[in-house]
Amino acid sequence: MPELPDLQVFSRNLTKSLQGKKLQKITIGQSRNVKSSEKELAEALVGHELSKVIRSGKELHFEFGGGHVLGLHLMLHGQLILAGDDREQKSLIIALTFDDGHALSLTDFQKAATATLDPKPNATPDALEVDAAHLEKVFAKTRTPVKTVLMDQKVLRGIGNAYADEILWDARISPFSPANKIPKANVADLAKSLKKVLHHAETEILKNKPDIISGEYRDFMEVHNSRKTKTSTGAAIKQGVISSRKTYYTDEQQLFE
């Protein structure tokens, strides 16, 4: 599933490709995944220029003139395809055709990706906005493994399985540690690692896949990388399961109990 750094890059590239183009047509494929009718979407969006695309948590928000927003959630296997025409795409969720003939399609063979007109504001802070004080407050309330807490979109938005592993490795905290057992100083380290890892990932993705608008580029990852047996520090990478998610970690990470 694309996570915060992936979506940051997608939003940048989609804005670069589509900004200022006027929406000419909307086509809905899997209607149960689209929260509004084709007529409602057309009335709100068709005829308006795309102002920009931004990331909001794990969603992409397409902001159009007229004050309306189309939110796309790619879920686990959603793919964005930017084509030079509006030919029908397999497993289509929704397609946006612009006045120059280019069409952006969201497809998903699992039929789980969604599109929402004017998504409601979300009060949960974005992962790039949280600080140590916020994490301390949240962690103090639960014995849930810290990795699970970091992935909880009701705690902070944007982090999934892969980047939770990377952040915890960088902070040298075991993903199995109960959140409320992590000392204050280590929570502060975690808050720093969170921003460090996410910003570094965005830089690496832009450097190696500058035009990417779909999929994942993870070759640079230190610990959440099935092709590696050791990190750059020489530690053996181990695997476990937390909340049904494959988890990568090393013995460098301290378990707080």
Secondary structure, DSSP 8 states (H G I E B T S, - for coil): ---HHHHHHHHHHHHHHHTT-BEEEEEESSGGGBSS-HHHHHHHHTT-BEEEEEEETTEEEEEETTS-EEEEE-TTT-EEEEESS----TTEEEEEEETTS-EEEEE-TTS--EEEES-----S-BTTT--HHHHHHHHTT--SBHHHHHH-TTTSBS--HHHHHHHHHHHTB-TTSBGGGS-HHHHHHHHHHHHHHHHHHHHHHHHH-TT--SS---TT-SSS-TT-SB-TTS-B-EEEEETTEEEEE-TTSB---
